[in-house]
């Protein structure tokens, strides 16, 4: 995720971020399935999704402390 996207994520509310995380987790499951079957050629896509999910979850954690 780019810095601009991260700053936009920080401005969103927590419930919106939770929905985005759920969507990304669903996408991650489909990407894993496509990799196992051999349809997905971009193997870094799963790694990037995991990184995005972790970044959004850390933003949610920081919002909870405020």
Steps between C-alpha positions, in 0.01 A plus 500: 500500500632842412549781747211697355267202542616452858427862586152460351449187710593689815218747432233229475291376789573172673192318370595590142850365558360175639294456182807561284698240698220246451499563124878467479490173697244359255720607212800338668320167522416512129857592411634206702260269318604635161869458587446136599315427178760684297281774357663787686833605353560795733622323813576826681132588500435284808796652682381851421148418621635368829705817540196720426291311755771540765532872432126556525479297820777709654307816408192354671709422808634854516149643467387286790766648727401860423 
